[in-house]
Every structure is written in structure tokens, then in C-alpha cells.
């Protein structure tokens, strides 16, 4: 498995919301390494936290659980989580497990 990494972070023009691009595969091993970094974004109290998943070819149930936890954290501080550019592989998992009914997902 390829460890995920945050490869870029930028502000969306006009909103001030962070957009973070993840790259690599999300599984039990890699989720534990990336979760503290993503959780810190939620604690900043931005209007939205957008994760660009265009470079994430694989995501198992551990990744889905990560996004569900991040969603709950966002709700707790009054922000929103958005998953952008979700590739077909992870999209199938998100739909099968119902993540797309809880978190705003934009599929490729």
C-alpha cells in the first residue's frame, strides 16, 4: 500500500476554505498516520474543509470510517466536510457503505 500524503493545501478563492489534496491509498495502516493531520484542520474552525481525493486510487472501510469521524468533528464545531474529485474505486466503496448519504461527495 502507498502511504497517503498531503501534497497540497490551498484556499478556494472567495471562500477562505482550505482545500487539501490527498495522494496515496487509504487503509487501516495509512489512516492512522493521516488522521491527526486532517483532524487539526477541523479544529481551525474554517467554514468548510474540502478534501481533494483525485489522487486516492484505493480506500477501504478504514478510510470511510475516517471521513465519518471527520464529518462528526466538523459538525461539532459548526463546519462542513466535503470530499471532492472522488475517483471511481473509492466512489463505489462510499456508495456501498452509505458515506455519500452523510458527507457531501463530488464524484469524478
C-alpha positions in Angstrom: 0.0 0.0 0.0 1.1 3.5 -0.7 1.1 5.8 2.3 -1.1 8.8 1.8 0.4 12.2 1.9 -0.9 15.7 1.8 0.5 17.0 -1.4 -1.0 20.5 -1.5 -3.1 22.8 0.6 -4.7 26.0 -0.9 -7.5 28.4 -0.2 -10.5 28.3 -2.5 -10.8 31.9 -4.0 -13.6 33.9 -2.4 -14.4 31.4 0.4 -11.2 31.1 2.5 -11.9 27.4 2.9 -8.9 25.1 2.8 -8.7 22.5 0.0 -6.3 19.7 0.9 -5.3 17.2 -1.8 -4.5 13.7 -0.5 -2.4 11.2 -2.5 -2.0 7.5 -1.9 -4.1 4.6 -0.7 -6.3 4.9 2.4 -6.4 1.7 4.5 -6.1 0.7 8.2 -2.3 1.4 8.3 -2.3 4.7 6.4 -5.5 6.2 8.0 -3.8 6.1 11.5 -1.0 8.2 10.1 -3.0 10.8 8.3 -5.9 11.3 10.7 -4.2 13.6 13.2 -3.2 16.0 10.4 -6.7 16.1 9.0 -8.3 16.4 12.5 -6.2 19.5 13.1 -7.8 21.2 10.0 -11.2 20.7 11.6 -10.0 22.4 14.9 -9.1 25.5 13.0 -12.8 26.4 12.6 -12.8 27.1 8.9 -16.1 27.4 7.1 -15.6 24.2 5.1 -12.9 21.5 5.0 -12.6 20.2 1.4 -10.5 17.1 0.7 -9.5 16.5 -2.9 -9.3 12.8 -3.4 -8.4 12.8 -7.1 -5.0 11.1 -6.3 -6.5 8.4 -4.0 -7.0 5.3 -6.1 -8.0 3.0 -3.1 -10.0 3.5 0.0 -11.2 0.7 2.3 -13.7 0.8 5.2 -11.0 2.4 7.4 -10.9 5.4 5.1 -14.7 5.6 5.1 -14.7 5.5 9.0 -12.0 8.3 8.9 -14.3 10.5 6.8 -17.3 9.7 9.0 -15.3 10.8 12.1 -14.1 13.9 10.4 -17.7 14.7 9.4 -18.8 14.4 13.1 -15.9 16.6 14.2 -16.9 19.2 11.6 -20.5 19.2 12.8 -19.4 19.6 16.4 -17.5 22.8 15.6 -20.1 24.1 13.0 -18.1 23.4 9.8 -18.7 21.1 6.9 -16.6 18.3 5.3 -16.6 18.0 1.5 -15.0 15.2 -0.5 -14.0 16.4 -4.0 -13.0 14.6 -7.2 -13.6 11.2 -5.7 -12.3 8.5 -8.2 -14.4 5.6 -9.3 -12.8 3.0 -7.0 -13.4 4.9 -3.7 -16.7 6.1 -5.1 -18.0 2.6 -5.2 -17.0 2.0 -1.6 -18.5 5.3 -0.5 -21.8 4.5 -2.2 -21.9 0.8 -0.9 -21.3 1.9 2.7 -23.6 5.0 2.5 -20.9 7.6 3.1 -22.3 9.7 0.3 -25.6 10.0 2.2 -23.8 11.6 5.2 -20.9 13.5 3.7 -21.1 15.8 0.6 -19.2 13.9 -2.1 -18.4 15.1 -5.6 -17.5 12.2 -7.8 -15.3 12.2 -10.9 
